[in-house]
Amino acid sequence: MSVSASSSTASLILPPEIVDGARTIIQQVIDQIPQSTQGLERQIFLGDMVEKLPIESKHALRLLIDSLLMRMFVLNASDIDFGGYGGQGKVWYRIFGSKKPDPTLDAFPVDYTNVLIQSLLTARQRQFLYEQKNLDFSYLIMDGENMRRFRADAYMDLDHLALNMRAINATVRPYKSMELHANVTKIVSLAHTKEGLILITGITGSGKSTTLDAMIDLNNHTVDGHIVVIASPIEYVHKSDRCIVRHREVGRDVLSFKEGAIQALRQDPDIIMIGEMRDPETIFTALEITDSGHKVFSTLHTASAVESIDRVIGEVPPVEQDRVRNRFADVCKLVVSQKLIPSLDGKRVAAREIMIMNPSVRAAIKNGNTGEIYQMIQESNEAGMVTMEQDLKRLYLQKKISLENAMNYANNKKRMQQILSANAL
């Protein structure tokens, strides 16, 4: 759910008048809390008080939050965290993979951050948060003519509100910069392949959304068609070019990933992007709409191609697994599993495992022999496949990552040691 606010780059250093003005308003709210009100009742009371604040007061609170968010761009931070017991009154930023408190900022007691987080939400969002104890939403700041977008997650931490917000790239990473094999590009592009499931996998924060957006952008600028993006929340907003691009945010524009995917079939799509296959219903739906001849992009929280296959099959009831195994083998075209590795220049670089669905891989999946697939990937570099260990070796030999990180981020450390030893010989 999207909430808008305004700010300017002048607030990057947290001007005292913005901080003091917000603290005064927050203290006025806190002073009205009955001493006996604790837990969820305290949050509901605070939410009601924030809802009744004058527009000017709400704006003052937003200015402080916007200042904290705009500071992310000065620090090259990807995420900001504050609030809850665990925040310990500090504002935390993740910078090139490391999350640390900002030592230049004064402490914010938990009730202060409770009020700040409440000020970001609508009455309907608050009710959802009280019931579910978690809320995903999006937030934007108009910085002059620039739109800064953030993915947000509010949640409970020992009866207090905590918040994580991730900055969404203002521009899409060019697809060509990922230097993927031509065979991968043919599968990704609607110009070459009209159907099939493409999975981008990895743990949270591994750059899945960045890769997906690059692939959507490639199609948007090279093929005439219709793309439906279903996400929770919507991150990068694509501007329609050769494709008309629809953005449907779960909870805001559609009830669920499953509903969005089913509804998309009636919207004449060429590509459907399902933000995450997070439950059996969404997995079934994704396979079915792909089987109907559409091109589908989605994500999984898995660290390797083989693990991705096993996860899809394992998510459904045993009685359905053979059917899902066969259907997945038939419709899946590509699995890209990626990790962001600390690089020698102090930033991060992507390492990718790539599995292209050829007849051998397809047969291994249908026969339940997924343990054989790693070797197939390892021996198919010319076709565009690569194991995570092979790509880590490439990055190490190119002097982009350290030997220690090549080993630390390998899925199979024994195999990683073997291929590094072979290179040394």
DRENSE-591867 format. One line per 10 residues: their letters; for each residue x, y, z of C-alpha. Coordinates in Angstrom, 1 decimal, m for minus. Layout:
A = X/Y/Z  ...
END
This chain:
MSVSASSSTA = 0.0/0.0/0.0  1.5/3.3/m1.0  1.8/6.4/1.1  3.2/9.6/m0.3  5.1/12.4/1.4  7.4/15.2/0.4  10.9/16.2/1.3  13.9/17.9/m0.1  17.6/17.3/m0.1  18.0/20.1/2.4
SLILPPEIVD = 16.8/17.7/5.1  19.7/15.2/4.6  21.6/16.5/7.7  18.5/16.3/10.0  18.0/20.0/10.6  17.4/20.7/14.4  14.1/22.4/13.7  12.7/19.3/12.0  13.9/17.0/14.8  12.8/19.3/17.6
GARTIIQQVI = 9.4/20.0/16.0  8.7/16.3/15.6  9.9/15.4/19.1  7.5/18.1/20.5  4.5/16.7/18.7  5.5/13.1/19.7  5.8/14.1/23.4  2.4/15.7/23.3  0.9/12.4/22.1  2.8/10.3/24.6
DQIPQSTQGL = 1.8/12.5/27.5  m1.8/11.5/26.8  m1.2/7.7/27.2  m2.8/6.3/30.4  m0.2/4.6/32.5  m2.2/1.4/32.6  m2.3/1.1/28.8  0.2/m1.5/27.6  0.8/m4.0/24.7  m1.5/m3.9/21.8
ERQIFLGDMV = m3.9/m1.5/23.5  m1.1/1.0/23.8  m0.5/0.8/20.0  m4.2/1.2/19.3  m4.3/4.2/21.6  m1.3/5.8/19.9  m2.7/5.1/16.4  m6.0/6.8/17.3  m4.1/9.8/18.7  m2.0/10.1/15.6
EKLPIESKHA = m5.0/9.8/13.4  m6.5/12.9/15.1  m3.4/15.0/14.7  m3.7/18.2/12.6  m2.4/17.9/9.0  0.5/20.2/10.0  1.6/17.9/12.8  1.4/14.8/10.6  3.5/16.7/8.0  6.1/17.5/10.7
LRLLIDSLLM = 6.4/13.8/11.6  6.8/12.9/8.0  9.6/15.4/7.5  11.6/13.7/10.2  11.1/10.3/8.7  11.8/11.6/5.2  15.1/13.1/6.5  16.1/9.7/7.9  15.3/8.1/4.6  17.0/10.6/2.5
RMFVLNASDI = 20.1/10.1/4.6  20.3/6.6/3.1  21.4/8.0/m0.2  24.2/10.0/1.4  25.4/6.8/3.2  24.9/4.5/0.2  22.6/2.4/2.4  20.2/m0.1/1.1  18.0/m0.4/4.3  17.0/1.5/7.4
DFGGYGGQGK = 15.8/m0.1/10.6  14.4/1.6/13.8  11.9/1.0/16.5  11.0/m1.9/18.8  12.9/m3.2/21.7  15.7/m4.5/19.4  16.3/m1.1/17.9  17.6/0.1/21.3  16.6/3.7/20.3  19.1/3.8/17.4
VWYRIFGSKK = 18.6/4.2/13.7  20.3/1.4/11.8  21.5/1.5/8.2  22.7/m1.4/6.0  25.7/m0.2/4.0  27.2/m2.7/1.5  25.8/m5.6/3.4  26.7/m4.5/7.0  24.0/m3.2/9.3  25.1/m0.7/11.9
PDPTLDAFPV = 23.6/2.0/14.1  24.2/5.6/12.9  26.4/7.1/15.7  25.6/10.7/14.6  21.9/10.5/15.5  20.3/11.0/18.9  18.3/8.1/20.5  14.6/7.7/19.8  12.7/6.0/22.8  10.3/3.2/21.7
DYTNVLIQSL = 7.2/5.4/22.1  8.8/8.0/19.9  9.4/5.4/17.2  5.9/3.9/17.8  4.4/7.3/16.9  6.7/7.9/13.9  5.8/4.5/12.4  2.0/5.0/13.2  2.2/8.3/11.3  3.1/6.5/8.1
LTARQRQFLY = 0.0/4.4/8.1  m3.7/4.8/7.1  m6.4/3.7/9.5  m7.0/0.6/7.4  m3.3/m0.3/7.4  m3.2/0.1/11.2  m6.1/m2.3/11.6  m4.3/m4.9/9.4  m1.1/m4.4/11.4  m3.0/m4.9/14.7
EQKNLDFSYL = m4.6/m8.1/13.5  m1.7/m9.6/11.6  1.2/m8.2/13.6  3.0/m7.4/10.3  2.3/m5.0/7.4  4.1/m4.8/4.0  3.6/m1.4/2.2  5.3/1.0/m0.1  6.3/4.6/0.6  7.4/7.4/m1.6
IMDGENMRRF = 9.1/10.8/m1.3  9.0/13.4/m4.0  12.5/14.9/m3.9  12.1/17.8/m6.3  11.3/16.2/m9.6  12.7/12.8/m8.5  10.5/10.1/m7.0  12.2/8.0/m4.2  10.4/4.8/m3.5  10.8/2.4/m0.6
RADAYMDLDH = 9.6/m1.1/0.3  8.5/m1.1/3.9  7.7/m3.7/6.6  6.2/m2.8/9.9  6.0/m5.4/12.6  5.7/m6.0/16.4  8.8/m6.4/18.6  8.0/m7.1/22.2  4.7/m5.1/22.0  6.4/m2.1/20.2
LALNMRAINA = 6.5/m1.2/16.5  9.6/m1.8/14.5  10.2/m0.8/10.9  12.4/m1.8/8.0  12.5/0.2/4.8  14.5/m0.7/1.7  15.4/1.9/m1.0  14.2/0.9/m4.4  16.5/1.7/m7.2  15.4/4.8/m9.1
TVRPYKSMEL = 16.7/3.3/m12.3  16.7/m0.2/m13.7  20.0/m1.9/m14.0  20.6/m2.4/m17.7  20.1/m6.1/m18.7  23.3/m6.1/m20.7  25.4/m5.2/m17.6  24.5/m8.7/m16.2  26.5/m10.3/m19.0  24.3/m13.3/m19.2
HANVTKIVSL = 24.7/m16.0/m21.9  22.9/m15.5/m25.2  20.9/m18.7/m24.6  19.6/m17.1/m21.3  18.6/m14.0/m23.1  16.6/m16.0/m25.7  14.7/m17.6/m22.9  14.1/m14.3/m21.1  13.0/m12.4/m24.1  9.5/m12.6/m25.4
AHTKEGLILI = 10.9/m12.0/m28.9  12.5/m15.4/m28.9  10.4/m17.5/m26.4  6.6/m16.8/m26.0  6.0/m19.1/m23.0  7.7/m20.8/m20.0  8.4/m20.3/m16.3  11.6/m18.3/m15.4  12.6/m18.4/m11.7  14.9/m16.0/m10.0
TGITGSGKST = 15.9/m17.4/m6.6  18.0/m16.4/m3.6  17.8/m15.4/0.0  16.3/m12.1/1.0  18.5/m9.2/m0.1  20.2/m11.2/m2.9  19.1/m8.8/m5.7  16.2/m10.9/m7.1  14.1/m7.9/m7.7  16.9/m6.1/m9.4
TLDAMIDLNN = 17.4/m9.0/m11.8  13.7/m9.4/m12.4  13.2/m5.7/m13.1  16.1/m5.8/m15.6  14.4/m8.7/m17.5  11.1/m6.9/m17.5  12.8/m3.7/m18.7  14.5/m5.7/m21.5  11.1/m6.9/m22.8  9.4/m3.5/m22.3
HTVDGHIVVI = 11.9/m1.8/m24.6  12.3/m4.5/m27.3  9.0/m6.3/m27.8  5.4/m5.2/m28.4  3.2/m6.7/m25.7  1.4/m6.5/m22.3  3.2/m7.1/m19.0  1.3/m7.6/m15.7  3.4/m7.2/m12.6  2.0/m8.6/m9.3
ASPIEYVHKS = 4.1/m7.8/m6.3  3.9/m7.3/m2.5  4.7/m4.4/m2.5  5.3/m2.9/m5.9  8.9/m1.8/m6.0  10.3/m0.3/m9.2  7.5/1.2/m11.4  8.1/0.6/m15.1  7.1/3.3/m17.6  5.3/1.6/m20.5
DRCIVRHREV = 7.3/1.8/m23.7  6.8/m0.9/m26.4  4.9/m2.9/m23.8  2.0/m1.7/m21.7  3.1/m2.5/m18.1  0.4/m2.9/m15.4  1.4/m2.8/m11.7  m0.9/m4.6/m9.2  0.1/m4.5/m5.6  m1.1/m7.3/m3.3
GRDVLSFKEG = m3.4/m5.8/m0.7  m3.9/m2.6/m2.6  m4.9/m3.5/m6.1  m5.5/m7.3/m5.7  m6.1/m9.6/m2.8  m3.3/m12.1/m3.3  m0.7/m13.4/m5.7  m3.0/m16.2/m6.7  m5.9/m14.0/m7.4  m3.7/m11.5/m9.3
AIQALRQDPD = m2.4/m14.4/m11.5  m5.8/m15.8/m12.2  m7.2/m12.3/m13.0  m4.3/m11.6/m15.3  m5.4/m14.4/m17.6  m8.5/m12.3/m18.5  m6.3/m9.2/m19.1  m4.7/m10.4/m22.4  m1.1/m10.6/m21.0  2.1/m11.7/m22.7
IIMIGEMRDP = 4.2/m11.8/m19.6  3.0/m12.2/m16.0  5.4/m11.4/m13.2  4.4/m13.1/m9.9  6.5/m11.5/m7.1  6.9/m14.7/m5.1  5.7/m18.3/m5.2  5.2/m18.4/m1.5  2.5/m21.1/m1.0  1.1/m24.2/m2.8
ETIFTALEIT = m1.9/m22.3/m4.2  0.4/m19.7/m5.9  2.7/m22.5/m7.2  m0.2/m24.4/m8.7  m1.5/m21.2/m10.3  1.9/m20.3/m11.7  2.3/m23.7/m13.3  m1.2/m23.7/m14.7  m1.0/m20.3/m16.4  2.4/m21.1/m17.7
DSGHKVFSTL = 1.0/m24.4/m19.1  m1.7/m22.3/m20.9  1.0/m20.8/m23.0  2.1/m17.6/m21.1  5.5/m16.4/m20.1  5.8/m16.2/m16.3  8.5/m14.7/m14.1  8.7/m15.4/m10.4  11.0/m15.8/m7.4  11.7/m18.3/m4.6
HTASAVESID = 13.8/m18.1/m1.4  16.3/m20.8/m2.3  20.1/m20.8/m2.7  20.6/m23.2/m5.7  18.8/m24.4/m8.8  18.4/m28.0/m7.4  17.1/m26.6/m4.1  14.6/m24.6/m6.1  13.2/m27.7/m7.9  13.0/m29.6/m4.6
RVIGEVPPVE = 11.2/m26.6/m2.9  8.5/m26.3/m5.6  7.8/m30.0/m5.4  8.1/m30.2/m1.6  5.6/m27.3/m1.1  2.7/m29.3/m2.4  0.9/m32.3/m0.7  2.6/m35.7/m1.4  m0.4/m36.8/m3.4  0.2/m33.9/m5.9
QDRVRNRFAD = 4.0/m34.1/m6.1  4.3/m36.4/m9.1  1.9/m34.2/m11.1  3.7/m31.0/m10.1  7.1/m32.6/m10.8  6.1/m33.4/m14.3  4.4/m30.1/m15.0  7.3/m28.2/m13.6  9.7/m30.1/m15.8  7.5/m29.3/m18.8
VCKLVVSQKL = 6.9/m25.6/m18.3  10.1/m24.3/m16.5  12.7/m22.9/m18.9  15.3/m21.3/m16.7  16.3/m21.0/m13.0  18.8/m18.3/m11.9  19.9/m18.6/m8.3  22.0/m15.7/m7.1  23.9/m14.3/m4.1  25.5/m10.9/m3.4
IPSLDGKRVA = 29.1/m11.3/m2.4  31.2/m8.7/m0.6  33.7/m7.4/m3.2  37.3/m6.3/m2.8  36.3/m2.7/m3.6  34.0/m2.6/m0.5  30.8/m3.1/m2.4  29.0/m6.2/m3.5  28.9/m8.3/m6.7  26.4/m10.9/m7.9
AREIMIMNPS = 27.3/m14.6/m8.2  24.8/m16.7/m10.2  24.0/m20.3/m10.7  22.1/m20.8/m14.0  20.2/m23.9/m15.0  18.6/m24.1/m18.4  15.9/m26.7/m18.9  17.4/m29.1/m21.5  16.1/m32.6/m22.2  18.6/m34.2/m19.7
VRAAIKNGNT = 17.6/m31.9/m16.9  13.9/m32.3/m17.7  14.3/m36.1/m17.6  16.1/m36.0/m14.3  13.3/m33.9/m12.7  10.6/m36.3/m14.0  12.5/m39.3/m12.7  13.1/m37.8/m9.3  16.9/m37.7/m9.9  17.5/m34.1/m9.0
GEIYQMIQES = 20.8/m35.1/m7.4  22.2/m35.6/m11.0  21.4/m32.0/m12.1  24.4/m30.3/m10.5  26.8/m32.3/m12.6  24.7/m31.5/m15.7  25.0/m27.8/m15.0  28.7/m28.1/m14.3  29.3/m29.7/m17.7  27.1/m27.4/m19.8
NEAGMVTMEQ = 29.0/m24.1/m19.6  29.0/m23.7/m23.4  25.2/m23.8/m23.4  25.0/m21.0/m20.8  24.8/m23.0/m17.6  27.1/m22.5/m14.6  27.2/m23.7/m11.0  27.4/m21.3/m8.1  30.9/m22.6/m7.3  32.1/m22.1/m10.9
DLKRLYLQKK = 30.8/m18.5/m10.9  32.5/m17.8/m7.5  35.7/m19.2/m9.0  35.3/m16.8/m11.9  34.8/m13.8/m9.6  37.9/m14.8/m7.5  40.1/m15.2/m10.6  38.9/m11.8/m11.8  40.1/m10.4/m8.5  36.6/m9.2/m7.7
ISLENAMNYA = 36.1/m11.2/m4.4  38.5/m12.7/m1.9  39.3/m16.4/m1.6  37.7/m16.4/1.8  34.4/m15.2/0.5  34.5/m17.5/m2.5  34.6/m20.4/0.1  32.1/m18.8/2.5  29.4/m18.3/m0.1  29.8/m21.6/m1.9
NNKKRMQQIL = 26.8/m24.0/m1.6  29.2/m27.0/m1.8  32.4/m26.0/0.0  34.1/m29.4/m0.7  33.4/m28.9/m4.4  34.6/m25.3/m4.2  37.9/m26.4/m2.8  38.3/m29.0/m5.5  37.8/m26.6/m8.4  40.0/m24.0/m6.8
SANAL = 42.7/m26.7/m6.3  42.4/m27.8/m9.9  42.9/m24.2/m11.1  46.1/m24.0/m8.9  47.5/m27.0/m10.6
END
